Amino acid sequence: MPRLSEVIAELDALWPPERAEQWDAVGTVCGDPDAEVRRVLFAVDPVQEIADEAIGLGADLVVTHHPLYLRGTTSVAASHFKGRVVHTLIKHDIALHVAHTNADTADPGVSDALAGALDLRVTGPLVPENGLGRICELGQPETLAEFAARAARRLPATAQGIRVAGDPDMPVRRVAVSGGSGDSLFDAVRAAGVDAFLTADLRHHPVSEATQHSPLGLVDAAHWATEWPWCEQAAAQLDTISDRHGWDLRVHVSKTVTDPWSAHVVPAAPAHSATRAPSDYTSSGAPN
């Protein structure tokens, strides 16, 4: 069995820490470098549900995309939910390692996994300077509505579902994708000349300005859903490394939905007025 330090060295080769943004907090959060690693769990969020899943699985290492302490801390007391995660992991000899913006810009990285989940052909990076995002092509043109339906079918289900801005009947052939929050990339998207942009966390004003600026179609999925495919990609990469070294690691991907939104209230029929009565609205349930 490999030691934790050996596994981390391979993960750092996949997602070099120096590629992370300066504000980011990547790398090993807890874990004994000399401890043996037999079983690894990949997940998006380092939350208590994932720590509990790791215990049940018998994992020695959890690798997450999102950092636990993004802005630093002076305490890991278990009286706080983040400290409780640390205590849980250490008590059960489970290490935690984070690959965040260094995985976003890797090749392959988070946006490659997103493109793969949507069955898109990657033609290049959206932002060549740092490798962020991907420009892709569909096998056959389809409408914006059909492309959004593709995203709804192929990405993990969440309460948010998929939001669309733009003419649903507009033809789509070239698209840009970026896992996670992407409304800071509109200039690059426009420069790329794509028909549509799929990302997450799109806000009112940037979307309003983008749709006024050009007929660009926008597809907004849940943040967690756009990044979860990376877990499967990363697990496959570690499987390959394990086979090459003869480590016989057991590598798993968490299917626990840690997206924080739990329900989505939608109108019973398309609303064209802000004065609809509350009785006109129904609530959709939690994701599958």
TORDO-6645 format. One record per residue (C-alpha): x, y, z; residue in three letters. Coordinates in steps of 0.05 Angstrom, whole numbers, plus 5000, padded with zeros to 4 digits. Example, Ala and Ser with C-alpha at 12.3 -4.5 7.8 and 13.67 -1.06 7.14 Angstrom:
BEGIN
524649105156Ala;527349795143Ser;
This chain:
BEGIN
500050005000Met;502550704985Pro;503751225039Arg;499551855039Leu;505652265018Ser;506451834956Glu;499151904936Val;499252664948Ile;505552724905Ala;501752414847Glu;495652854859Leu;500053474860Asp;502953254793Ala;495853234765Leu;493853894795Trp;500154294812Pro;498954734874Pro;502755304841Glu;497155354789Arg;492155544843Ala;489956264850Glu;493556664904Gln;487156724945Trp;485855974943Asp;487155454997Ala;489254794965Val;493354204988Gly;492953735048Thr;488553975105Val;489853395152Cys;493252715150Gly;499552345169Asp;504452325110Pro;506851635132Asp;499951325139Ala;498050785089Glu;492550925039Val;488050375015Arg;481450714998Arg;480151414970Val;473651804965Leu;472652394916Phe;467352924930Ala;465853654914Val;464853914985Asp;468553765050Pro;462253755092Val;460053305149Gln;455952855104Glu;462152695064Ile;466352575126Ala;460952085151Asp;460751745083Glu;468351665085Ala;467851325153Ile;462550845129Gly;466650685068Leu;473050575107Gly;476751115067Ala;483651335087Asp;483551955043Leu;478252445020Val;479752894960Val;475053474951Thr;474554034900His;472354574949His;476954805005Pro;474954705078Leu;478355345104Tyr;478555815045Leu;479956435087Arg;484056125141Gly;482356015214Thr;485056075284Thr;481155485312Ser;478954785292Val;474454705353Ala;468954195342Ala;463854705366Ser;463954975294His;461654555236Phe;468354605199Lys;472154425262Gly;467553835271Arg;469453585202Val;476753625220Val;475653255286His;471552715252Thr;476852595200Leu;482752585248Ile;479152125298Lys;478251615242His;485251705212Asp;482451995148Ile;486552505109Ala;483453095070Leu;486553385007His;483853964965Val;484754114891Ala;480854744873His;483055274823Thr;489154854807Asn;484154324782Ala;480054854746Asp;485855034701Thr;488954344694Ala;488853964628Asp;484653554636Pro;481053954689Gly;474154124716Val;471554424651Ser;474053824610Asp;470053374656Ala;463953814647Leu;464653794571Ala;465353044574Gly;459052964616Ala;455353364562Leu;458452954506Asp;461753574475Leu;468153584435Arg;473354054466Val;477054484415Thr;481054914463Gly;481255334527Pro;476455914536Leu;481856334570Val;488556124539Pro;492656524589Glu;490856084648Asn;487155494616Gly;480455664648Leu;474055414614Gly;473355044549Arg;470755194479Ile;466954604451Cys;462854364392Glu;456553944388Leu;456353354342Gly;450153634309Gln;446954324316Pro;441054374363Glu;436754924392Thr;438455274456Leu;432454924488Ala;435054244466Glu;442054414491Phe;439154604559Ala;435153954560Ala;441753584545Arg;444753914607Ala;438753724649Ala;439252994628Arg;446752914634Arg;448553314697Leu;446653084767Pro;439753304787Ala;439153884836Thr;433554314863Ala;435454884818Gln;435154494753Gly;437354884692Ile;435955614677Arg;436155904607Val;436956614580Ala;436056744506Gly;431656514448Asp;430055784461Pro;429655664386Asp;436355954369Met;441255464336Pro;447155234378Val;453454904350Arg;459455214386Arg;459055304462Val;463455514519Ala;463255154586Val;466255314654Ser;465154904716Gly;463155324777Gly;461856064778Ser;462856354708Gly;459757044700Asp;466657364705Ser;468257044638Leu;463357404593Phe;468657804557Asp;472457164539Ala;465956824518Val;464057404472Arg;471157414443Ala;470556664429Ala;464456774384Gly;460656184412Val;453056094407Asp;451955914481Ala;455355904548Phe;454055384602Leu;456455524673Thr;453755644743Ala;451956204792Asp;449956704738Leu;447457354768Arg;441857824745His;445958424722His;451458054684Pro;446257624649Val;441858224632Ser;447858594603Glu;450257974565Ala;443557854532Thr;443058594512Gln;450158584484His;449057984437Ser;444357404422Pro;448656944464Leu;444756364496Gly;446156254570Leu;445155604607Val;445755644683Asp;446454994722Ala;447654894797Ala;454855014819His;455454324850Trp;452653984788Ala;457654304741Thr;463554084784Glu;461453384804Trp;463653074737Pro;470753254757Trp;470352764814Cys;469252194765Glu;474852444720Gln;479652524779Ala;477851834806Ala;479451524738Ala;486051884736Gln;487951614805Leu;485750914784Asp;490650954725Thr;496251184772Ile;494650624821Ser;494950104765Asp;501550384741Arg;504750334810His;501349684829Gly;498050024889Trp;491349674885Asp;487650284912Leu;480150264919Arg;477650934890Val;470551174899His;466351774879Val;461152044927Ser;454152104898Lys;451652484959Thr;448353124935Val;451653684975Thr;448654244934Asp;445854704989Pro;439254854954Trp;433754374976Ser;427454594938Ala;425455014878His;418755394875Val;416255474804Val;410055784773Pro;404555304753Ala;404555644684Ala;409356134652Pro;408756794688Ala;408857454650His;406857894709Ser;409858034777Ala;402858074807Thr;400957344804Arg;397457084866Ala;401156604912Pro;396056054897Ser;398556054825Asp;405255754847Tyr;407255034863Thr;413554754895Ser;418054244863Ser;421453734908Gly;428553584925Ala;433253284873Pro;433752534860Asn;
